[in-house]
Amino acid sequence: MPSMALKSGSPGCLLPPCAKSRHFHAFQPNCCKPAPVCTCKSAGQSFEQAQFDSKPQIAHMSRRQLLQIAGATVTVLQRAPEAKASLLPEAIDNAWSSIGGGPSDLTFPELFLGTWKVQTTLVKVDTPLGPDFVPDLKVVERAQKEDLQQPQKYLVSFMHNNRGQVVIDRRFNTSQLVSLYLDKPVPEDVITWNPDNPNQLRMALPGSMTINTRVTRRSQETPTPDKISTSEYFQQIFETPGRPQAKVKASQCYTKYKFRSLEAADRQAGPAIVATQVISDYLTAYDGELQLIKAQNRPVVVYTYSMVFIKQRGMPV
């Protein structure tokens, strides 16, 4: 998706950009915990709470949100075994789940298939361990001052993979979100991603940085027929020309979706899908080994978003 990415990033993480800040931030996974950790205290957004602002809007994407885009759509966990889902026959591919990686990709009902206009609003920013543990404190402070309650709009898409499953179109979603940040179209050919090997995504911005995102662990639950909860942990590596050392970010993207039929949404003139998305950032060795040990694998920044999905009818699936 964020997780808008891009974690809508996502789907995955389908998150949009910070309304005004211009700093990179990533939302990705925690590699050491045996199971995803939900930092969302609410049961998720309801259709009654969801409001879609129909006013025209000029999108301003922050680097923090751009990272969320690339991340929530694909990721990797530090020190986790390399995920090679879908490179092997399905029987072997499914073994990725049995060794702790989780499902080979997040899958969704047919209702999700196609292109959606998404409105995402940053509703909360937390620093659970305090400001001393936050590597980019200025980014967080700017998000708290300027980005809270500022709706962002963009397109996200779901597609069929070769197995006929509905999955997040991470390449399309990343292209859409980065285009918002750069204020100009970003062709999908700068993004390398295979829907049948969804755990790796590479984005090479011309004359700028290269971002490699890899998912290392994911999980998915369907508590009721109209709800889905998803979690992805991932790692991002940022390579910038002229900078000898790459930067590494690790995060988790956790999303609770609630959905209903398009007919039901039309009858009430509301959205077909609403979601609450929580992006948790973790420290890596890049941030200093002492701080990493003190953090004890706990998140240092947590961003909570509300999301509203409106189906774009007439667009190709």
C-alpha positions as CSV (number, residue, x, y, z in Angstrom):
1,M,0.0,0.0,0.0
2,P,1.4,2.8,3.9
3,S,2.2,0.3,4.6
4,M,1.8,3.1,1.8
5,A,4.5,1.7,1.9
6,L,4.0,1.6,-1.4
7,K,3.5,0.5,2.3
8,S,-0.9,2.4,1.1
9,G,2.0,1.8,0.7
10,S,-0.3,-0.8,1.6
11,P,-2.2,-2.6,0.9
12,G,0.9,-4.0,2.2
13,C,1.5,-0.6,3.3
14,L,-0.3,1.8,1.1
15,L,0.6,4.9,2.9
16,P,0.8,8.4,1.4
17,P,3.3,11.1,2.0
18,C,3.6,13.5,4.8
19,A,1.8,16.6,3.8
20,K,4.7,18.9,4.2
21,S,7.8,17.3,5.5
22,R,10.6,16.5,3.1
23,H,12.6,13.9,4.9
24,F,13.0,10.1,4.3
25,H,11.5,7.7,6.8
26,A,10.8,4.0,6.4
27,F,8.2,1.9,7.8
28,Q,9.4,-1.6,8.1
29,P,9.7,-4.8,10.0
30,N,11.1,-6.3,13.1
31,C,13.1,-9.3,12.4
32,C,13.5,-10.9,15.7
33,K,10.0,-11.3,17.1
34,P,8.3,-14.7,16.4
35,A,5.0,-13.1,15.7
36,P,3.7,-9.7,14.5
37,V,2.9,-7.3,17.3
38,C,-0.2,-5.2,16.9
39,T,0.3,-1.6,18.2
40,C,-3.1,-0.5,17.1
41,K,-5.4,-0.2,20.2
42,S,-8.6,0.3,18.3
43,A,-10.6,-2.3,16.6
44,G,-10.2,-0.5,13.3
45,Q,-12.1,2.2,11.5
46,S,-15.8,1.8,10.9
47,F,-17.8,2.9,7.8
48,E,-19.7,5.4,10.0
49,Q,-16.4,7.0,11.0
50,A,-15.1,7.1,7.5
51,Q,-15.3,10.4,5.6
52,F,-13.9,11.1,2.2
53,D,-13.0,14.7,1.5
54,S,-14.1,15.4,-2.0
55,K,-12.3,18.8,-2.2
56,P,-9.5,19.2,-4.7
57,Q,-6.1,18.7,-3.1
58,I,-2.5,19.3,-4.0
59,A,-0.5,16.3,-2.7
60,H,2.8,17.0,-0.9
61,M,4.7,13.8,-0.2
62,S,7.4,13.7,2.4
63,R,10.5,11.5,2.2
64,R,9.1,9.7,5.3
65,Q,6.0,8.8,3.3
66,L,8.0,7.9,0.3
67,L,9.9,5.3,2.3
68,Q,6.7,4.1,3.7
69,I,5.5,3.6,0.1
70,A,8.5,1.5,-0.9
71,G,8.4,-0.4,2.3
72,A,4.8,-1.2,2.8
73,T,4.8,-2.7,-0.5
74,V,7.7,-5.0,0.1
75,T,10.3,-5.6,2.8
76,V,12.9,-7.5,4.6
77,L,14.0,-8.2,8.1
78,Q,17.5,-7.9,9.3
79,R,19.3,-11.2,9.9
80,A,16.3,-13.0,8.6
81,P,16.8,-15.8,6.0
82,E,16.3,-14.6,2.4
83,A,12.8,-15.0,1.2
84,K,12.5,-16.7,-2.1
85,A,8.8,-17.2,-2.4
86,S,7.4,-18.2,-5.8
87,L,10.8,-18.9,-7.3
88,L,10.1,-22.6,-6.8
89,P,7.1,-24.8,-7.5
90,E,4.1,-24.0,-5.4
91,A,4.6,-27.0,-3.0
92,I,8.1,-25.8,-2.1
93,D,7.1,-22.2,-2.1
94,N,4.4,-22.9,0.5
95,A,7.2,-24.3,2.7
96,W,8.2,-20.7,3.3
97,S,5.3,-20.5,5.7
98,S,6.3,-23.6,7.6
99,I,9.7,-22.2,8.4
100,G,8.3,-19.0,9.9
101,G,8.1,-16.7,6.9
102,G,4.3,-16.7,6.8
103,P,2.2,-16.7,3.6
104,S,4.1,-16.1,0.3
105,D,2.0,-13.0,-0.2
106,L,-0.9,-11.1,1.3
107,T,-4.1,-12.2,-0.5
108,F,-7.5,-10.4,-0.6
109,P,-11.1,-11.1,-1.7
110,E,-12.1,-10.5,-5.3
111,L,-13.8,-7.3,-4.1
112,F,-10.4,-5.7,-3.8
113,L,-9.4,-6.3,-7.4
114,G,-8.9,-3.1,-9.5
115,T,-8.0,0.5,-8.8
116,W,-9.0,2.5,-5.8
117,K,-8.8,6.1,-4.8
118,V,-7.5,6.2,-1.3
119,Q,-7.6,8.9,1.3
120,T,-5.1,8.4,4.1
121,T,-4.9,10.6,7.2
122,L,-2.1,10.5,9.8
123,V,-4.0,10.5,13.1
124,K,-1.3,9.7,15.7
125,V,2.5,9.7,16.1
126,D,4.0,8.0,19.1
127,T,7.6,7.6,20.4
128,P,7.1,4.7,22.9
129,L,10.7,4.7,24.2
130,G,11.0,8.5,24.2
131,P,12.8,11.0,21.9
132,D,16.3,9.8,22.8
133,F,15.7,6.6,20.9
134,V,14.5,8.3,17.7
135,P,17.2,8.5,15.0
136,D,15.5,11.3,13.0
137,L,13.7,13.3,15.7
138,K,13.2,16.3,13.4
139,V,11.2,14.2,11.0
140,V,8.9,13.0,13.8
141,E,8.5,16.5,15.3
142,R,7.5,17.8,11.9
143,A,5.0,15.1,11.3
144,Q,3.5,15.8,14.7
145,K,3.3,19.6,13.9
146,E,2.4,19.6,10.2
147,D,1.1,16.2,9.1
148,L,-1.5,15.2,11.6
149,Q,-5.0,15.3,10.4
150,Q,-3.9,16.3,6.9
151,P,-5.7,14.0,4.4
152,Q,-3.6,12.7,1.4
153,K,-5.2,11.2,-1.8
154,Y,-3.6,8.8,-4.3
155,L,-4.4,5.7,-6.3
156,V,-3.7,2.1,-5.3
157,S,-4.3,-1.1,-7.2
158,F,-4.9,-4.8,-6.5
159,M,-4.1,-7.4,-9.2
160,H,-4.2,-11.2,-9.9
161,N,-0.9,-13.1,-9.6
162,N,-0.3,-16.2,-11.7
163,R,-2.1,-18.3,-9.2
164,G,-5.3,-16.2,-9.7
165,Q,-5.0,-14.7,-6.2
166,V,-5.8,-11.0,-5.6
167,V,-2.6,-9.3,-4.3
168,I,-1.3,-5.8,-3.9
169,D,0.1,-4.3,-7.1
170,R,3.2,-3.0,-5.4
171,R,4.9,-1.7,-8.5
172,F,1.9,0.4,-9.5
173,N,1.3,1.7,-6.0
174,T,4.9,2.6,-5.5
175,S,5.0,4.5,-8.9
176,Q,1.8,6.4,-7.9
177,L,3.1,7.5,-4.5
178,V,6.6,8.4,-5.7
179,S,5.0,10.5,-8.5
180,L,3.2,12.5,-5.8
181,Y,6.5,13.1,-3.9
182,L,8.4,14.2,-7.0
183,D,5.5,16.2,-8.5
184,K,5.9,14.4,-11.8
185,P,5.1,11.0,-13.3
186,V,7.5,8.2,-12.3
187,P,7.5,5.4,-14.9
188,E,7.0,1.9,-13.5
189,D,10.1,0.7,-15.3
190,V,12.3,2.3,-12.6
191,I,10.7,-0.2,-10.2
192,T,11.7,-3.8,-10.4
193,W,9.1,-6.2,-8.9
194,N,7.6,-9.6,-9.7
195,P,4.1,-10.4,-8.4
196,D,5.1,-14.1,-8.3
197,N,8.2,-13.3,-6.2
198,P,6.7,-10.5,-4.2
199,N,9.2,-10.2,-1.3
200,Q,11.7,-8.0,-3.1
201,L,11.2,-4.6,-4.7
202,R,13.9,-2.3,-6.1
203,M,13.4,1.3,-7.0
204,A,16.1,3.2,-8.8
205,L,15.4,6.9,-9.0
206,P,17.3,8.6,-11.9
207,G,20.3,10.5,-10.6
208,S,19.2,9.8,-7.0
209,M,19.1,7.0,-4.5
210,T,18.3,3.4,-4.9
211,I,15.9,1.7,-2.4
212,N,15.9,-2.0,-2.0
213,T,13.0,-3.4,0.0
214,R,12.6,-7.0,1.1
215,V,9.8,-8.6,3.1
216,T,11.1,-11.1,5.7
217,R,8.0,-12.1,7.5
218,R,4.2,-11.6,7.1
219,S,1.0,-12.9,8.6
220,Q,-2.7,-12.6,7.8
221,E,-5.9,-13.3,9.7
222,T,-9.6,-13.1,8.8
223,P,-11.4,-12.7,12.2
224,T,-14.8,-12.3,10.5
225,P,-15.9,-12.6,6.9
226,D,-15.8,-8.8,6.5
227,K,-12.5,-8.1,8.1
228,I,-8.8,-8.8,7.3
229,S,-5.7,-8.1,9.4
230,T,-2.3,-8.2,7.8
231,S,1.2,-7.7,9.0
232,E,4.5,-7.4,7.1
233,Y,8.0,-6.9,8.5
234,F,10.6,-5.6,6.1
235,Q,14.0,-4.0,5.8
236,Q,15.0,-1.3,3.4
237,I,18.5,-0.4,2.2
238,F,19.0,3.1,0.8
239,E,22.0,3.6,-1.5
240,T,22.9,7.2,-2.4
241,P,25.5,8.3,-5.0
242,G,28.5,9.7,-3.3
243,R,27.7,8.2,0.1
244,P,30.0,5.2,0.8
245,Q,27.7,3.6,3.5
246,A,24.1,2.5,2.7
247,K,21.4,3.3,5.2
248,V,19.3,0.5,6.6
249,K,15.7,0.9,8.0
250,A,13.5,-1.8,9.6
251,S,9.8,-1.6,10.2
252,Q,6.4,-3.4,10.5
253,C,3.3,-2.5,8.6
254,Y,0.1,-3.7,10.4
255,T,-3.3,-3.1,8.7
256,K,-6.9,-3.8,9.7
257,Y,-9.3,-3.8,6.8
258,K,-13.1,-3.7,7.0
259,F,-15.0,-4.1,3.8
260,R,-18.5,-4.5,2.3
261,S,-19.9,-5.0,-1.2
262,L,-19.9,-2.2,-3.7
263,E,-23.7,-2.4,-3.8
264,A,-23.9,-1.8,0.0
265,A,-21.4,1.1,-0.3
266,D,-23.5,2.7,-3.1
267,R,-26.7,2.4,-1.1
268,Q,-25.2,4.4,1.7
269,A,-23.0,6.6,-0.5
270,G,-19.9,5.6,1.4
271,P,-16.6,3.7,0.9
272,A,-16.4,-0.1,0.2
273,I,-13.2,-0.5,2.3
274,V,-11.9,1.3,5.4
275,A,-8.7,0.5,7.2
276,T,-6.5,1.5,10.1
277,Q,-2.8,1.2,9.4
278,V,0.0,1.2,11.9
279,I,3.7,1.7,10.9
280,S,6.2,0.8,13.5
281,D,9.9,1.8,13.0
282,Y,12.7,-0.2,14.7
283,L,16.3,0.5,15.2
284,T,19.0,-1.4,13.3
285,A,22.8,-1.7,13.8
286,Y,23.1,1.3,11.5
287,D,21.6,3.4,14.4
288,G,24.3,2.2,16.8
289,E,24.7,-1.1,18.6
290,L,24.2,0.3,22.1
291,Q,20.9,2.0,21.3
292,L,19.8,-1.2,19.5
293,I,20.5,-3.3,22.6
294,K,18.7,-0.8,24.9
295,A,15.7,-0.8,22.6
296,Q,15.3,-4.5,23.1
297,N,13.6,-5.0,19.8
298,R,10.8,-2.5,20.6
299,P,9.5,0.1,18.2
300,V,10.9,3.6,18.5
301,V,8.3,5.5,16.4
302,V,4.7,4.4,15.7
303,Y,2.6,6.1,13.0
304,T,-1.2,5.4,12.9
305,Y,-3.3,6.2,9.8
306,S,-6.9,6.0,8.9
307,M,-7.7,5.0,5.3
308,V,-10.8,5.2,3.1
309,F,-11.0,3.3,-0.3
310,I,-13.4,4.5,-3.1
311,K,-13.6,2.1,-6.2
312,Q,-12.5,3.7,-9.5
313,R,-15.0,2.2,-11.8
314,G,-14.2,1.9,-15.5
315,M,-10.5,1.6,-15.0
316,P,-8.8,-1.5,-16.4
317,V,-8.2,-4.4,-13.9
